Amino acid sequence: MGTHAPELPINVDDETGVWTTDALPMLYVPRHFFVNNHIGIEDELGAEKYAEILYKAGYKSAYYWCEKEAEEHGLSGAAVFEHYLKRLCQRGWGIFTIEHLDVEKGEARIRLDHSCFVYQLGKVNRKVDYMFTGWFAGALDQVAESLGYPVRTVSEQTQCEAEEGCDFGVFEVRPM
């Protein structure tokens, strides 16, 4: 397995120590720290309730991110969604591949390989990548709205690499 330096720009403010990539402030934390906190909250709330909370928060965050990144880089349309997934890959969440994207119809299918959650938790025979689910609907809705399309979407993980017999995850985005 080869390695390479990060492919995204990281700037650190000399005065405040705040890290930024493109136009947004970032945090850099160990994966085990993040996933252990995630699972701790899941244990207290239950996976279903926590997934519901994360869906809403993730939707809002992805929408905002896409809006700001489109402005920062002069991107529009599908290029914004593609840039979003590229940055997720570059930041270590996993390898996301767009298998289908139709912004006007509000449709997308995203494959996930090498999920950070699966790496940390292993084959636990359940869907563990639910944090990402709202991200894809939020991103697609921002892109659609920026193009004047009235479609609104929902997203669902239909398969997870942590499940027995699955070698990768799949997310489906469809109109409401």
C-alpha positions, 0 to 999 in steps of 0.5 A: 500500500502506497501513501501520499501527502494530503491533496487538499489545501490546509492553512493554519492561522498564525495568530489563532491556530485555526486550520482552514481548507478552502474557505472553511475552518476545519478540525483535525482529530484522530479517527479512533477519537471521533468514532469512539465519541460517535459510538458513545453517543449512539450507545446512549441515544440508540442508533435509530435516534442518533441517525435521525439527529445526524441526518438533519445536522448532516443535511444542513452542513452539506448544504452549507458546505456546497454553497460555500465551496461553489462560491469559493471555487466558481463551481456549479451543477454536478461539479459541486457534488463531485467536488464535495465527494472528492473532498470527503475522500481527501479528508479520510472519511472513505472512498466515495464513488458516484455511480449515478447522478441526475441533479434535475431528477434528484437522483444519486447512487454513491458507493463507499469503500474503505469507510472510516467507521468500518475500519474502526468497528469491523464487521458488526453486521449492521449499517454503521455509516449512517452519519453520511446519509443526510450529507448526500441529500443536503449536497444534492438539494443545494446543487439542484436549488442553485440550478433552479430545480424544484426537486427535494431529496431523501437519502438512505444507506441500502448496504454497508461494508460492515454487514456480512456479505457486503464488500462496500457501502451504497447510498441511494438518493431519490426525490421525496 
